[in-house]
Amino acid sequence: MSVVDDIRASLGNNWLADLYQEVRNGRTRSYHLDIPEKENQPEILHTLLGIELKVGNRRFACPDLATARYLRIFARIGCSDFAVPYDITRISVVADAMDTAWHQMLLLVQRHKTSAIGSARTRSAMVRKLREEIREIGPGDAMPRFDRETKQRK
């Protein structure tokens, strides 16, 4: 069993791809960030025009802080296509859970480190595995289907 698999097993349901799968099971819309496919260092900026996510030299406008925090998670791992919950009240809760899972993963990488180089390789392997699993789950449709029965539509 590799270190990556060991850390994944230690996280259990707090693995980022598993949390993302729960998001995809609900109503979502796809989102695209034009970012490099590598581990990035995104920043959330509070500007006069609102909140922006900065990844490298690129800036992405965000409607609110919760959405910026959610997008930052995917920008960190270099995932350019992913799903965002359609219900904006869920974004903050999901962003909290995913951010916590990210930091737990980093702590587990620190515990398993054999050297500075080994720690960096483990971290990049974790990010690569997360990116692959999220890519397999997919970003979904651009807009969710509104096929539920309502009072107006029967």
C-alpha positions in Angstrom: 0.0 0.0 0.0 1.4 3.4 -1.0 1.6 6.4 1.2 -1.1 8.1 -0.9 -3.5 5.2 -0.4 -2.7 5.1 3.3 -3.5 8.8 3.7 -6.7 8.3 1.6 -7.8 5.5 3.9 -7.0 7.6 7.0 -9.2 10.4 5.7 -12.2 8.1 5.1 -15.2 10.1 4.0 -13.2 13.3 4.3 -11.3 12.6 1.0 -11.9 15.6 -1.3 -13.1 13.5 -4.2 -15.7 11.8 -2.0 -16.9 15.2 -0.8 -17.1 16.3 -4.4 -19.1 13.2 -5.3 -21.7 14.2 -2.7 -21.9 17.7 -4.4 -22.3 16.1 -7.8 -25.2 13.9 -6.5 -27.2 17.1 -6.0 -28.2 19.9 -8.4 -25.1 21.5 -9.8 -23.8 23.6 -12.7 -20.5 23.2 -14.4 -17.7 25.7 -14.0 -14.5 26.3 -15.9 -11.3 28.0 -14.6 -8.6 28.6 -17.2 -5.7 27.6 -14.9 -2.7 25.3 -15.3 -3.0 21.7 -14.4 -0.7 21.7 -11.4 -0.8 22.6 -7.7 -1.4 26.3 -7.6 -1.3 29.0 -4.8 -4.7 30.8 -5.3 -5.5 33.9 -3.3 -8.8 35.5 -2.5 -8.7 39.3 -3.1 -11.2 41.8 -1.7 -11.2 44.6 -4.3 -13.3 47.7 -4.9 -15.2 45.8 -7.6 -15.9 42.8 -5.3 -14.3 39.5 -4.5 -11.8 37.9 -6.9 -9.9 34.7 -7.0 -6.3 35.2 -8.2 -4.5 32.2 -9.6 -1.1 33.0 -11.0 -1.6 36.1 -13.2 -5.3 35.4 -13.8 -8.2 36.8 -11.8 -11.7 35.4 -11.7 -14.7 37.5 -10.4 -16.7 35.7 -7.7 -20.2 36.7 -6.6 -19.5 36.1 -2.9 -16.8 34.9 -0.4 -18.3 31.4 -0.1 -18.1 30.8 -3.9 -14.5 32.2 -3.9 -13.5 29.7 -1.1 -15.1 26.9 -3.0 -13.4 27.8 -6.3 -10.0 28.1 -4.4 -10.2 24.5 -3.5 -10.3 23.3 -7.1 -7.7 26.0 -8.1 -5.3 24.6 -5.5 -5.3 21.2 -7.1 -5.3 22.5 -10.7 -8.7 21.2 -11.6 -10.1 23.5 -14.3 -13.6 21.8 -14.9 -15.8 21.0 -11.9 -19.3 21.4 -10.6 -20.7 24.1 -8.3 -23.8 23.6 -6.2 -26.8 25.3 -7.8 -28.2 26.1 -4.3 -26.0 29.0 -3.1 -26.9 28.2 0.5 -25.0 24.9 0.3 -21.7 26.4 -1.1 -20.5 27.7 2.2 -21.0 24.4 4.0 -19.4 22.4 1.3 -16.4 24.9 1.1 -15.9 24.5 4.8 -15.9 20.7 4.6 -13.6 20.6 1.6 -11.2 23.2 3.1 -11.0 21.1 6.3 -10.4 18.0 4.3 -7.6 19.7 2.4 -5.8 20.8 5.7 -6.3 17.3 7.2 -4.6 15.8 4.1 -1.7 18.2 4.5 -1.3 17.3 8.1 -1.3 13.6 7.2 1.4 14.2 4.5 3.5 15.9 7.2 3.2 12.9 9.5 4.2 10.5 6.8 7.1 12.5 5.5 10.4 10.8 5.3 12.3 13.8 4.0 11.6 17.2 2.5 11.8 15.7 -1.0 9.6 12.7 0.0 7.0 15.1 1.5 6.9 17.1 -1.7 6.6 14.0 -3.9 3.8 12.7 -1.6 1.9 16.0 -1.8 2.2 16.2 -5.6 1.1 12.5 -5.9 -2.0 13.3 -3.7 -2.9 16.3 -5.8 -2.5 14.3 -9.0 -4.7 11.5 -7.6 -7.4 14.1 -6.5 -7.3 15.7 -9.9 -7.8 12.4 -11.7 -10.7 11.3 -9.4 -12.5 14.7 -9.8 -12.0 14.5 -13.6 -13.6 11.0 -13.6 -16.6 12.3 -11.6 -16.9 15.1 -14.1 -18.3 18.6 -14.1 -21.8 17.8 -15.1 -24.2 19.9 -17.2 -23.8 23.6 -17.7 -27.2 24.2 -16.1 -29.2 21.8 -13.9 -32.4 20.2 -15.2 -35.6 21.7 -13.9 -37.7 18.6 -14.4 -39.3 18.6 -10.9 -43.0 18.8 -10.7 -44.2 22.1 -9.3 -47.6 23.8 -8.7 -47.3 25.7 -11.9 -45.8 22.9 -14.0 -47.7 19.5 -13.9 
